[in-house]
C-alpha cells in the first residue's frame, strides 16, 4: 500500500511563518527590505554614473592632447619628442604606419593600435580600450585616434587604472557602509514603529481590562491627533453606546420582571384561595379573574416581542399601506370622531401601523374627558412647517426627507394633558405618570414606546403637543407615491 505524503500543517510554510510574526516585525522587515533594495539600486546607479563621469573626464583630456598634437603636426612645428605634462601617451604615425614622433618612454617601434583598429577609430571618432601590458604599461588604456595632414595619424592614450582604483575604492566603501546604514535605519524603524504602535498596545490592554463588571471604563486616548486618536475616540463612543444599550436592556428586563410579577402573583393568589376553599369558591369568577390576568400577560408578551423586533430597526414587510383605511377602522372601532382624507398611502407594515393607531387612540380614549379626534391628511414636499413640541432633534424633520411628501396623522383628546417636561419621558418604556393621565387600566407603559419605535422604523417622526385643552399626538410618515393634495 502506497504511503500518503505528509500533509502540510495549516498555516505552515514561509507565508504562515510571516503571518504569525508581530505587526512591528513585519513593518520593520518590509521597510528594511525596501530600503535595502533602494540602497542597492542607488549604489549601482552611483557607481555607474561615477565610472562614466571619470571615463568622460579622461576621454576629454586625451582628446584635447590629441588635438594639440594634430595642430602642431599640421603646422610643421612638431618635434621628434612630444612632451606631456600628465601621463598621456602619444604616438604620431606617418602614412606608411611608421612611428615618427612619440612621448618619452613610449614604444617607438610598435603602434598602440593596428592599422585596422586605427581606421575604425578614426571613422567612429570614439575612444577605445586597449590592453597596455604588451607595451609595458599595467592595466587598460583609454585611447583616441585622430588623423592629421599628409596621411599622418595621432594616437593618444592614458591609463585607466586610476579610474578602476577609484571605482574599486568606492565599491568597498559602499559594501561596508551600506549594511551599517541599513542596520541603523532598521533599528530606527523598529523604534519609531514601536512608538507608533504603543498607543494601539495601550488600547488593547485597556480593552482587555473592560469586563462585565467594569463597563464604565474607557480606552486610553493618545494626545496626538492622528488615526489612533480617532480610533480610540470612535471606540470610546461605541463603548458609551453599548453601555447605554446595556443599561437600557437591564432596565427593560427589570421593568418587565416587575410587570410580570403582578399578574403572576394575582393568578397565584386566586388559585391558592380557590384550592384552599373549594366548597365556597365561585369557579367561574375565579376563571374570569385568571383569564383577565392571563390576557394582561399575553399583551405584555406581545408588546415585548414587538419592541425586541423594533430594536433591530427593521420592519417585518414593506408594502403600500392605505393609512386612511386603517384610520377609518380605528375611528369606527373606538367610536371617536374622524377627519380622514382618503387615499393617503405609505410604505410599511400594515399590522405595525395598525398597532400605532390602536395605541394612540386607546391612550387618548383612556384619558379624554369627552372627545377624541383622529385626523389624517397629506402634505406636499417642503410644505410642512418645522415640527414643534418636545420631539428630539433626531425626530424633528426626519420624515421631511421623503421626496413624495408626508402623511400627517394626529390624535387629539380633551383630557388633562401632561406637563411639558414629561412629553419626551412618556415615550420611554414602562413609563407611567403620576398625574391624571396615569389611569392605566392594566397597561404596562409600553404603548407610546412601541409607537415611537414603529414610526422611526418606518422613517417617520412622532411627538406630543398641547391641544388647549388636552393633548395631541402628531405622527409624520413619508408617503409611498406623489399624491393629489387638498
Secondary structure, 3 states (H helix, E strand, C coil): CCCCCCCCCCCCHHHHHHHHCCHHHHHHHHHHHHHHHHHHHHHHHHHHHHHHHHHHHHHHHHHHHHHHHHHHHHHCCCCCEECCCCCCEEEEECCCCCEEEEECCCCCCCCCCCHHHHHHHHHHCCCEEEECHHHCCCCEEEEEEEECHHHCEEEEEEECHHHHHHHHHHHHHHHHHHHHHHHHHHHHHHHHHHHHHHHHHHHHHHHHHCCCCCCCCCCCCCCCCCHHHHHHHHHHHHHHHHHHHHHHHHHHHHHHHHHHHHHHHHHHHHHHHHHHCHHHCCHHHHHHHHHHHHHHHHHHHHHHHHHHHHCCCCCCCCEEEEHHHHHHHHHHHHCCEEEECCCCEEEECHHHHHHHHHHHHHHHHHHCCCCEEEEEEEECCCCCCCCCCCCCCCCCCCHHHCCCCEEEEEEEECCCCCCHHHCCHHHCCCCCCCCHHHCCCCCCCCHHHHHHHHHHHCCCEEEEEECCCCEEEEEEEEECCCCCCC
